[in-house]
Amino acid sequence: MRKAAASTAGYGENAAALAQQYESLRFEDVHRDVLHLFPREPSNILDIGAGSGRDAAALARLGHRVVAVEPTGELRREGQRIHAALPIEWVDDSLPRLSAMRSRREHFELILLTAVWMHLDATERPIAMNSIAELLAPGATVIMSLRHGPVPQGRRMFDVSADETLALGRAVGLADSYCGQRKDTQGRDSVSWSVIAMRMP
Ligand SMILES: C[S@@+](CC[C@H](N)C(=O)[O-])C[C@H]1O[C@@H](n2cnc3c(N)ncnc32)[C@H](O)[C@@H]1O
């Protein structure tokens, strides 16, 4: 039987080039639609699927305590090298269970999943939403972006809608706080994004 592709397929082999691509984008541009939802006070922030750590670094510079979860070792090491001067805690863990993070029994005021959720299949997504809810502090926000468009060769991605994601969030007690669509920050015509935010009451 053929083994199913992992959610991280295609990232390790191209880590250096991908890190360069991710680092060429500005945090303020990637998150422009939801910047008003980021905490203003120094907070505990968890960036899941942090990639090269572009957002983790921007948030650490703003004075937040940032934990960056990244399961692709090659990308994690790129991030550690590029942002070595910043106090980012890098953790090797992965959705849907986030076993390492959940075992710490910590809570976060913001959880960020930028361009990650569509890598999870339909069985993994409800489990992942449950794991995220367990890590949110009361009043905390989760911000996600979902990619729509052709699947790059060698990657594993699914056609995931904002509606389904918001419904999964409601099922674990989260309230909708933002839902919008935007064009691709890298200017690719065939790619668009849903941006959603949910809040733990
Ligand atoms: C398109 S990249 C986005 C990286 C970064 N968030 C950014 O916006 O630049 C997707 C990231 O999701 C990570 N990823 C894939 N499957 C994952 C999983 N099951 N759990 C956590 N991260 C995952 C990949 O390793 C990769 O770093």
The ligand as a Gaussian input file, in Angstrom:
#p B3LYP/6-31G(d) Opt

LIG

0 1
 C        3.462000      27.808000       3.651000
 S        4.475000      27.457000       5.036000
 C        4.107000      28.874000       6.049000
 C        5.222000      29.233000       6.993000
 C        4.976000      30.511000       7.824000
 N        3.828000      30.373000       8.675000
 C        4.832000      31.707000       6.929000
 O        3.739000      32.280000       6.838000
 O        5.836000      32.098000       6.311000
 C        3.612000      26.136000       5.870000
 C        4.306000      25.652000       7.116000
 O        3.461000      24.699000       7.770000
 C        4.284000      23.693000       8.312000
 N        3.462000      22.508000       8.563000
 C        3.060000      21.560000       7.682000
 N        2.364000      20.595000       8.301000
 C        2.305000      20.956000       9.616000
 C        1.740000      20.348000      10.769000
 N        1.100000      19.178000      10.682000
 N        1.857000      20.987000      11.950000
 C        2.510000      22.193000      12.036000
 N        3.086000      22.788000      10.968000
 C        2.981000      22.189000       9.778000
 C        5.362000      23.506000       7.262000
 O        6.482000      22.816000       7.770000
 C        5.636000      24.946000       6.879000
 O        6.601000      25.533000       7.694000

